[in-house]
Amino acid sequence: MRSTLARLLSLCGLLVAGCTPCEAPVAAPGLEYLGQIQLPANTTFGGTAVGGLSGISYDSGRDCYYVISDDRSASGPARFYTVRLSVSDRGVDDATISAVHPLLDESGRPYGPPSFAGSPPVVPPDPEGIAFDRGRQRLYWTSEGERLIGGPHGPVLADPWVRIAGLDGSYLGQFALPPEQAMSARRTGPRRNKTLEGLTVTAEGRLLFAAMEGPGYDDGALPDQAHGALTRITAYRLDASGEPGAPAAQYAYPLQPATAPAETNGLTDLVALSENAFLVIERAFSARPTVRLYRAEIGDATDVLGLPALAGHAVTPMTKTLLADLSTTPGLDPLDNIEGITLGPRLPDGRQTVVLVSDDNFAPREVTQFVVFALPAT
């Protein structure tokens, strides 16, 4: 079922990337909440603080999950963890961290802590998304980059990226960035902390999709409590050689308005169901975040690759249908800052599990939780 918002936008396009208030998409039946498990407070592993978990990807061959931390090398090098979860129709009974790997730079070294006062400044990555490529046995991961304009030393700019890593964290390459995603000291290009947040590779390994959390300056205002917005999802084609290439296509994704008391809303992750359909997390952050899961489809969406600005242009965005509002899901308490999503193992009855992870922001009042849902059998 296509949402009311999606039907309206696909009929007439969107002239500006800040849509007026719209009826929320109607929920589709069948997505079942199974349960959650939390890591103990102040968990450490391998000399690192376990927190800031912002992306997750399932390796079915090893029955483990690769989970990336958004720690900017402050409490340990930029890194990802290998986690084992006991997932069943009862939810998740156990969570065990089995390994941690630093994400290495081009020279094979871990990233050091940030230092913006030097010349040049030291700008470690801001890791957010992670995706496991089963066929090539490697990982893709994103960094949001940096955009600090003030300060005595002038602008600190670092472009976001999509990189390739070995399962040991080694550097294997980097994809080309669309020009509109390059950082700028002017009010153009991406906003700070609103860049590459979501990442997924299709099961057949032919396409990689990287999603922006929110619109860049040229694409319109951020969503607020009165208006939604458009953000961008970029597709990369993965050829047989496995070499990183240029973007193949790009689509506009419609974000819902923020839900009070949150000031804005954003796309925090996505996972491919096919080369055309995805599960997408939208999260409006507040003391109790509003977190919604959507099924989104490319369908007849306009390919906006090469379009420098979405604002002022009529484009047809992707369509979406609400699958679950975690904020009102019975039994899901507490609900924290959900940022990562992956497809987990199938249950004995054939249903596909969906595993989510929260980013505790390394804050004592927040939690790291793994949340499990089940999709209907197909």
N, C-alpha and C positions, 0 to 999 in steps of 0.2 A: 504494500500500500504506500502510495506517495503522500507526503505530508501536505497539509494545506499550504504552508509556506512554499514548499517546493513546487506545487502545482502552479501557484501564482507567479513565482519567479520564472519558471520554465515557459510560461505562456507569454510573458511580456518582457523578460530580461530584467536586469537591474541597472538603473541609470547611474546610481552612485553607490559606493561601497559602504553604505551605512543605512540599512533598510529600516523603514518605519515599523512601529509595533505590529506584530503579526500573531495570529493564533498559533499556539504551540503545536507541533506535530502530534498526532494521535498515536498512542502506544500500540505496538503490535503485540499480540498474545504469544505466550510460549517461553519467554526467557525466565528461567527459574533461579532464584538466589539459593545457593547451597551452603555457604558458610564462609568463615574467614579465620585467619590465624595472625597473631601479632608477634613480632620479634620483641624480646625483652628490652626494656629501656637500657640505653648505654651499651648496646651490644658492640663488641669489638671482634675483629678477625684479622689475623696476619699483621698486627700492628696498626690497623686502620679502624677508624670509627665507621660503623655500618650505618649509613643514613643517606638522605638525599636520593633515594632510589626513584629514578625518573623514567626508566624504560625497562622492558622485559621482553624476552624472546625465548620460545621453547625449542629445545633440541630433542625431537622424539626418539632419535637413535640412541641417545645416552640417557633419556628420561631426566633431563635437567633443564634449568632455566639460566640464561645469561641476563644479569640485572646490572644496569649501569647506574653509577652514582653521579650526581651533578656537583659534587665537591670540586671546586676549582683549585685543587691541589693545596688546600689549606690545612686539612687534617690528614693528608696522605696524598700520594700522587693521583692524578686523574686515573680512574680504574673501573673495572667491572668485576662482579662476583659470579661464581657458579653456585646455584642454589638448588637443592632437591626438596620437592614438595610432595607429600603423600596426598594426592588428590583422588577423591572418590565421590559417590553420590551423597555422602555425608558432608562434603565440603573439602576442607584441607586439615588433616590430622597432625601433620608434623612439618616443620620447616628447618632445614639444616644447611648451613653455608659450608661448602666443601673446598672452595678455592677463591683466591683473589688475584687478579692480574692487572698490573699497571698498563695503561694505554701508552704506547711508546711513540715518540716523535720520529721524524724522517731519519735522524741519526741513530735511532735505536735506544734513546734514553727516555726515562720517565720524565714527566713534566714537573718542574719545581713550582714553589708557591709564587703567587703574583707579587709584582713590585712595580707599581705605576709611577714611582717617583724617579726612577732612573732614566737614563737616555742611552739606548732606547728602553722603553718600559718592558718588563717581563709580563706577558699576557698568556697564561695557561688557558686551555680550552674550558668551555662551559658545557660538559657533556649532558645530553638530554635523551636522545633516541638510540635504540640498538635493535638490530635485526640479524638473525642467523640465517645464512644461506646454506641449506642442507646439501645441495648438489656440489657446491664448491668448498664446503667445509671452512667457511670463513664468516666474519662478522662485518656489518656496516654500522657506523655510528656517526652521530651528529654532534656538532658544537654550535652554540648560539652566538659565538663571537663576543665582541665587546664594542661598546660605543659610549665612551666617556668624553664629554665635550669640555667641561670646565676644568679648573685646576691650574696650578702655576706652570705646568709643563706642557700645556696645550692638549689637543685632542689625543685620546688613546683609542685607536681603531683597530679592530681585528675582524676580518670577514668570518661569517659562519662557514661551516663546511660539512660535507659528507665524505667520510673516509672509510677505507677498508682496513681491517685488522685481522691478523691470524687469531686462532683460539688461544694463543699465548699473549695476545696484546700487541704483537709486532706490527709495524707499519707496512701496509701493502699497496697503498695508493690513495688517490683523492679524485673525486668527481669534479667536473667543471661546474661553476656556479652561474645561474642566470644573472645577467647584468643588474637587474632590479633588486637583487639580494645582496649586493655589495654595500658595505658600510660607508657612510659619508658624514662629514662634519656638518653638512647642511641638513635642513629638514626634508630630506629625501632618502629613499632607500629604507631599510628595516629600522624599526624602533628597537631600543635596547630591551633585551629579555623577551622579545616577541618574535624571534626568528625560528630556526629549524628545531622543532620540538618533537615531531612524530616521524617514525620511520618504519617501513615494512617492505618485505620482499615477497613476491608471489610464490606459491608452492612450487611451481615449475621452474622458478628461478629466471624468468624472462624479463621481469620488470621490478624496479625498485621505486618506491614512492616516498618522498620527503615532504612533510607538511610544516607550514609556518603556524606558529601559535596564534598570531593575529596579523592584521593588515599592516603593511608598511605605510610610510607617510603618504606616498603617492596613491595608495589604494583607498584612502579615506580614514575617517576617525575610528578609534577603537569602539567596540560595542559598549554600550552603557545600559542603564535600566530602561531607557526609552527606545533604543535602536539596536539592531543587530549590525553585522558587518560582513564583508567578504575577506577571506584569507586565501592563500594559494597552496596547492598541492602539486608538486613537480614529479613527473615520471621520467625515470632513466631506463633506457633499454640495456639489458645485460646480454652481450653477445657471447658467442662460444669461447672466445679468447679470454673472457673474464676481465679485460682491461676496462678501467673506468672511462666513461665517455661523456659527451655533452648531453644536456637535457633533451628528451624526445618530445615532451608535451607538458602542458601545465593547465590546471583547472582551478576555477574559483569555487571555494566551499563556503556556504552560508552559515555564519555563526548566529546563534540565538542572542537576544538581548540578555544582559546580566540580570540575575535575580537578587533582590535586596536581601541582606545589606551589602552584597558584593558590588564593587564599582564597575567591574568589567568581566568579560567571559572570554575563554580561549580554547583552542584545540590543543590537547596535551599529548595525544598519541592516537595511532590508528593501526589496524591489522587487516591485511588483505584476506577476503573470502574468495576472491577470484581476481582476474585482471580488470574487472569493472566494478566490483563491490567491496565494501569495507565495513568494519566496525570502528566507530570513531568515538573518542571521549571528548566531551566538552565539560569544562570545569570553571565555575565562577567561584573564586577563592574568597572565603571569609572565615569566621570562627568555626562555623559548620559549613563546609563548602557545598555548593550545589553541583552535583555530578550527574551527567546524563550520558547514556550510551545510545548511539544512533547507528542505523544501517544506512550507509551512504552509497550512491551509485553515480558513476560518470555519466552514463546514458547519453543524452544529447548536449552535454555541457560544452560550452565554447572552449576551444584550445586558446588560452591567453598567453602562451609562451611568446615572448618578444613584445608583448603589450606593456609599455613602461608604467602605465597607470590604469587601475581599474576605475577610479573615480572619474565620472563624466563619460563613461563608455557603457553602452548597453551590452551586457554579456548574459549568457544563460549559465547559471551555476549548476553544480551537482545537485541531485535530489537527495532527500534524507527522510527517514522514518524513525520516530522515537521507539526504542526497544525497552529501555528501563530508566527510571529516575531513581538513582541510588539514594537520593535525599529522602525519598518517601517509601523505600523498600522495607517492608516489615522484617524485623529481626536484624537489620544491618545497622548495628550500633556498637562502637562508634563508627562514624564515617569520617575519614581524614582526606588529605590532599591527594586524591587518586590521579596519577600521572602516566602510568604504563599499562599496556594491554597486550595480551598474546592469546593465541589458541593453544589450549593445553591438550591433554590426552582425551580420547573418546571414552565414555563410560560404557559399561557392559551392555546397556540398553541401546547403544548407538549414538547417544547424544554427544555433541561436541562441547567440551568445557571451555570456558573463557576465564582467564586468570588476569587479575588486575593487581597493581602494586601502588602503594602510596609513598609520597615524598614527605618525610617528616621535617624537612628544612633544618635538620639538626637542632630542633627546638624541643625543650623538655616537656612541653604540654602537648606535643603532637606525637603520633605513633607511626611505626612502620607496619603496614598490614598487607597481607595477601588475601584477596577477595575472589571467590569462585562463583561463577554462574554456569548455567547449562543452556545451550541452544536446543531447540527442538530437533529431533531426528529427522533427517532428510532422505 
